[in-house]
Amino acid sequence: MLRLSLDALQILDAIDRRGSFAAAGKELHRVPSTISYTVAKLEEDLGVTVFERSGPKVALTRAGQELLKEGRHLLRAAQDLEARVRRVASGWETEFAIGIDSLLAPIALQEDVQAFYQVADRTRLRIGQEALSGTWEALLERRADLLIGAAGEGPSGGGYIAEPMGVMPFVFVVAPGHPLAAVPHPLSKLDLQQHRAIAVGDTARKLISRTVGLLYGQEALTVPDIRSKYDYQRAGLGFGFLPEPYVRAAVRSGELIVKEVEEPKPAETFYLAWRTGEDGAALRWWIERMRRAGMLDRLLALSC
């Protein structure tokens, strides 16, 4: 007789993420007594203690950690199966998740979202934002079904299809009042080492994080997205490379100054990517929409 149910695994997952039975109940819209009963019944059926209890807070035992580690694979498999069944029945995904790089603002997709809802108003859209390797990880971890503007080539190992959306040149910029603005020669590593860099933090949790434009041991201010990096550099709190179209207006107005460096950053390719074997109607719609000529430039212009 099977003693483990998907419902019990879902409850364990919610308790672990939320830290208490009460918080898990709120997330799952269950009364606390139902949560407690399910956990107690599971522990009785398996003959193991799953949680260590300390007042309202709980923590997984080693047995509970192993159970949930493998159980989450089962939950993802069940979710994938449910989505595939519904997709076969209707042709459209019940939910579609878009992951965009922090270079782009989610509102830049407004026109595309409106067009999508005209043909697929029953598909729930979810738009998430990641940076650097975190964007690719979101696809591989199934937090996103389609990546828009993923920076650089994806990780090795395959499992996805990637198409270039465009190439973006980068320039090294500082505020007029920054000490590097007055340096007359192309900036060397020694020149840069003495000052603070502004860097976008990689949101990857499992993949190896990327660091862009940082020297070993250099002081750095890490920010969550490209807009924050732009704002902090314009405020004179550090330096770094930024997309040329993104800073064009600020350079023209004198708010930022382009400096020549001995080691410039090469232009970066940004990709449209999705998992191999996926073929839902929503995915096909968005791929064709994002394949339109000049799409990356349009999205970037709306994000600046």
N, C-alpha and C positions, 0 to 999 in steps of 0.2 A: 504494500500500500504506500502510495506517495505521500510523504509527510511535509513536503515543501511546496508552497504555492507562490505564484507570482505576486499575489496580493500581499503576502507576508514579506516577500523581498522588497516590494515597493515601500512598505512601512518601515522596514529596517533602514533602507536607503534614506528616507526622509528624516528619521530619528538621528542618523549619523551626521547628515548635513546640517540639521537644525539644532542639534545638541540637547534636545529634550523631547519627551513624549508629547507635551502640550504644544510645542511649536510644530511638531510633525503633524499633529491632529489638525491644526489650523491650516497647514498647507494642503492636506489631503481632504479637508472638510469632513473629518471624522471626530466623534466625541472622544475624550481622553480614555474613557473606559474601554472603548473598542480597540484603541491602540494597545493599551495594557494587556487586554485579554489575548490579542493576537500574538504578542511577544511571549506571554506566559505559556500559551498553548504550543507555540513553536519550540520553546525551550523544553517543555515537557515531552513533546513528541520526539525531539532529537536527542534528549538526554544530556544536553550541554547548557551551560550558562552563556548567553549571547551578550548580555550587557552587565557591566558593573555599575551599580546605582549609588549615587552620592547626593541625596536630596533630590531636587528637580533635575539635576544634571546627570547624564549617563555617558558611559564610554564603552566601546566595544571591547570584549575580551579577545584574546588571540584567536579563539575558535570563531568568535563573531566576525573578526576581521577577515578571516579566510572565507567564511560563508558569504560575506557581503562582496568580497573581491570577485569571487566566481559568480555570485548572484547577479552582479551588475552586468556581466556578460549575457546572462540569460534574459535580463530585462531589456537590454538593447536588442537582442535577437527577437524577442517578442514584439517590441515596438516596430522593428523593421518588417516583421511578418505582417503585422496589422496594417502597416502603411502600404505594403505591396498588395495585400488583398483588396483594400479599398481602392487602390490605384487601378487594379485590374477591373474592378466593377465600374468605376466612373471615368477612368482615364486621367483624372486630375488628382494630385496629391492633396490630402486633407490639410497638411501643413508644409510650408516651404520656407527654408531658412537660407538667408543670404548673408554671407560674410564679406565685409568690405574692409580694405586697408585703412589705417588711420589717416592716410593721406587724403581720403575723400570724406566729406561730410554726409551722413545718412540722408539729409534733406536733398542732396543732389539727385537722389533717385525719385523725387516726388512725381515728376512727370511720368516716369516709367511705372511707378506704383499705381497711379491713377489709370493708366492705360491697361494695366494688368487686371485691375478690378472690374473693368468693363467686360472682360471675357471670362474671368474666373473669380467671381465674388464669393464662392464657397470655400476657396482655399485660403487658409490663414497664413499671412506673411509674418515672418520674423526677421528683423535686420539686426545683425550684430557687428561690432567693430573690433578688429584685432590689429596687431602691429607685428611686422617682420615675420619671423618663423611662426608666431602665434596664429597668423592667418591661415597658413598651410595646415597647422595642427588642427584647427577648427574643422577643416574639411575631412581630414583623416579620422578624427574622433567623432565625426557625424554631428557636430554642433552646427555645421553649415552644409547645405546641399550644393551651393554654388559660390565660388569666390569671384569677386569683382575687384580688379586692381591689385591682385596679390603681387608683392614686390619680390623680384628675383626668382630664380629657378626653384622649383619645389624640391623636397627632400628625396633622397634615393629610395628605391624600394617599389616605386610605381603605385598602382591602385587608383590612379587618377589620370585625366586628360587635361592638358593645359594648352591654351592658345594665346599668343601675345596680343595684347590690346594696343600697345604702343610703347614708345621709348621716351623716357623723360630725362632731359639734361639737368644736372645739378650745378650750383654755383656756391662758392664759399663767401659768406656775408657776415659783416659785423655792423654794429651801430656806429655812427660817426664819432661818438665819444669814447669808444672802446680803444684801449691802448694799441691794439693791432692795426687800427685804422691809419695810424701815423707811420707805420713801418714802410720804408720806401722800396724794399726789395721783395721778391716773391717769398712768401712765408715758408720757413723750414720747420722741421719737426721740433727743433730747439726753440723756435719762436712760439710754437703752439703749446709746447709742454709747460710753459710758464703761466698759462691762463686756463680758465674754466671752459669746458665744452658743454654744449647743451645737446642731450641725446634723447631720442624717443625710446622708451623702455619696451623690450620685446615681451609680448604677452604669452609666449610659449610656456607650457607647464611641463611637458615631457621632452619635446624636441630640444636640441641644443640651441640656446639663445644666440642671436646675432648681435654683434656690436659694430656699429658703423661710425667710422671716423674718429675712434678713440685711440689714444696712445697708451702704452702700458703705464699704469700708475698715475694716469692723469686725473686731475680733479674734474668731476662731471656732475651736472645737474640733470637728473633723469625725469622726463615729463611723459604724460600718457599719450600724446598725439602730436601730429605735425603742426596743428594750429597753436598749441602751447609752446612748441619749440620756436616757431616763428615769433610769437609774442615776447618770449623771454630774450631772444636775440635782438629784437627791435628795441627792447628796454635796456640793452647794453649789459646784460648779466652773463653773457657768454658768447661763444662763436659756434659755427658749424656749417655744414652743407645743407642747402634747401633747394627744392625743385625750382628751376629758373622761372617757369610761368607763375609760380606761387608768389615770388618776391618781385616780379617785374614792376608792379606799381610802386612798391616801397622804394625800390632802387631809383626809379624815375623821380620820385618826390624827395629823395635824399635821406629817407628814414633808415635805409640800409645801404652799405657800401660793399661792392663786390671786390674781393681781394684775390690776387693771383697767388697760388700755392705751388710748392715744388712737386707735390703729389696730389693732383686733382682727382676728384671722384668721377669715375666713368659714368656715362649715361646708364640708367637702369631700365630694364624691361619690366613692364607690368602685365600680369596674366589674368585671363579668364580661365577658371578651372572647375572641374566637377569629377565625381567618382566614376570609375569605369563600370559599365553595366547598368547605370541609371538611365531611365528613359521615360520619366513622367511627363505629362503634358506641360506642367508648370516649368519644369526644367528646360524643355525644348523651347518654350515661349521666351524665357529669359535669355537663353543662349543666343537665339536669333536676334533679340532686341539689342543685346550688348555687342553683337558683331557688327552693328552699323558703323559706317566709316566715321572716324573722328569722335567716337563715343568717350574715350578716355579724356580727350581734351575738353569735351563738353562737361563731363562730370567734375573735372578738376577746376574748370572756370567757375562752376556753381559752388564749389567748396571753398574758394579763396575769399 
